[in-house]
Amino acid sequence: MSANDAPGRDTGITGTTGNWEQLARSAAEPAAQRDEVLLLRELLAFELAGDPYAVPVERVREIVRLRPITPMPRVPEAVLGVIALRGEVIEVIDLRRRLSMPGVEPTRRSRIIVLHREDGCVAGLLVDAVNEVLRLPEDAIAPSAQGDSEAVEALCARGEEFVSLIDLEKVLDVDVER
């Protein structure tokens, strides 16, 4: 290997890369674009009483159709009961009741969003309908005003409307009196 064959030099051989600096710069450009993608936040959007709400996608285990819910005695009003899902018993919370909204009969669009809790357990939230996964930049999400419900931790703009981001720890902690 001669001095002219050192890395970074054009060897004149077809298929070899001669300009390492140019190659490194072109490889760095997609990384800068990836940084922008990392700033996007994914939220699962759903409906309650016609209003849009959302939860972080990373907390969602799955979305299931409504199934028979077994009532449980001596539980808070917001807890509808439990369901069996692939051999696992999952507590189901009516999000309408939890947010002090009037309850309604579930419809064909109603779903149970099965979520991972911070304590490692799993719980389900009954919602009116699941709509979509939102991909929003972090700057589109703002903390909620002090007068907002304790269960709403942030608001995010989606077109002309605002989506309320649910504080899952407060909503899933049904033992706390509201």
N, C-alpha and C positions, 0 to 999 in steps of 0.2 A: 504494500500500500504506500503510495507516494504522498507527499505533502498536499498535492492537489486532490487526493481522494478523501481528505479528512471530512468529517461530518460538517454540513453547512455549505459545502462546495458543490457546484454542479459537476457531476462526473461525466455527463454526456451519454450515459447509458440509459436507454429507454426504460421507464418504469421506476426509476429511482427519484427520490425527492432531493433536490439540491438546496433549496432555500428553506432551512429549518425555521427561521424567524417568521417567514410568511405563513408557513404551515401552522405554527403555534398561534399566530394572530387569528387565522381563520378558525382554528379550533376553539379559541376563546370567545368568539362572537356568539355561537349558540349558547354558551354558558351564561352570557349576559342576558340573553332572551329567556333562559330558564329561570333566572332570578325573578323576572317579572311574573312568570307563571306561579312561582312559589308564593307570591303575595296574594293570590286568589284564595278565597275562603269558600268552601262548599257547604251548603245548607240544604236540608230537606224541607221543602215548603209544603204546608198543608193548610186546610181550612177548618175554622171553627166559627159557626154562626155567620158564614159568608166572609169573614175577615181572614187575611193571610197571616200565618205564623210560620216559624221555622225552628229547627234544631240542628246542631252541627252533625254533618254526615258521619264523622268519625265515631260518634256515640251510638249510631243506629246499627243494630245487628241485623234486623230484617223487618219487613212489612208484611203483615198477614191479613187475610180477609177475616171478617168477623166470624166467630165460632161460638158455640155455647160457652157461657161464662158461669162457673159455679159460684154462687153467692157464699160469703163467709160471715159468720156471726161476729158481733162486737168489733167491727172495723170502722174506721172513719167513713163518712158518707161518700167521699170521692172514690173510695175503693169499691169497684163493682164486684170483685171476686177474683177467681183464678181461672186460668186455662191450662190445659195440658198441651205442650208443644214438643213433639218428638221425645216424650218421656220426661220432660222438664216441667215443673209447676211454675207458672209465671203470674205474678200479681198484675191485675189490670186496673188502671186508674182512669176514670172518666175525666178528661181534661176540661170539659165544660164545667163540671161540678167543682173541680179543683180551682178554677178561675172564677167561681161564683157566678157562672152563667146559668140560665135555665136549661135543664136537661131536655133532651128530645129523644124520640125513638131512633135507633140506628137505621140507616138506609143501606142500599146496595153499595153505595160509594164509601161507607164507613170502613175504617181500617184500624188495626192495632199496630202501632209502631213499637217494636221491641227494641229496648235501649239497654246499653251497658251503663250501670251505675258506677259511681266512683269507688264504692265499697266492694266492687267485683260481682255484685249480684245483677240480676236482670229484671226489668220491669216493663210493662206494656202501657202505652198511652192510647186510649180510644179517641180518635179524631173523626171529624165529619168526612174528610176526603184527603188523599195525598195527591199533590199536584205535580211537583217537579223537583229536580235538584238545581239549585241556584249556584252559580259560580260568580262571586262578587269580589271586587278588589277590597282590601282591608279598609281603604278610606271611604267606602260606601257604607260602612257600619259605624254607627255612633252610639254612645251610651244613652240609655233612656233618661228622660227627665225625672226629677225627684217625685213628681206627682203621679207618674205612671205606676201601674201595678207592680208589686214586688216580684211577680213572676216573670216580668219582662226585663231582661238585662240589657238589651240593645235594640235599636231600630236600624233597618237598612232600606235604602231606596231601591225600588224596582219600578222603573218607568215613572209613572205618575202616582204610584201608591207606596206606602210604607209597609214593610213586613216586620212584625214583632218577633224578635229572637228570644225564645223561652229560656229562662234560667232553670235548667234541669234539676239542679240540686235542691232548689226551693220547691219546685213542683213535685218532685219524687219523694220529698220528705213529708209524707201525709200525716205523720204523728204530731207535727207542729200545728198548733192552733193558729188560724189565720185571723 
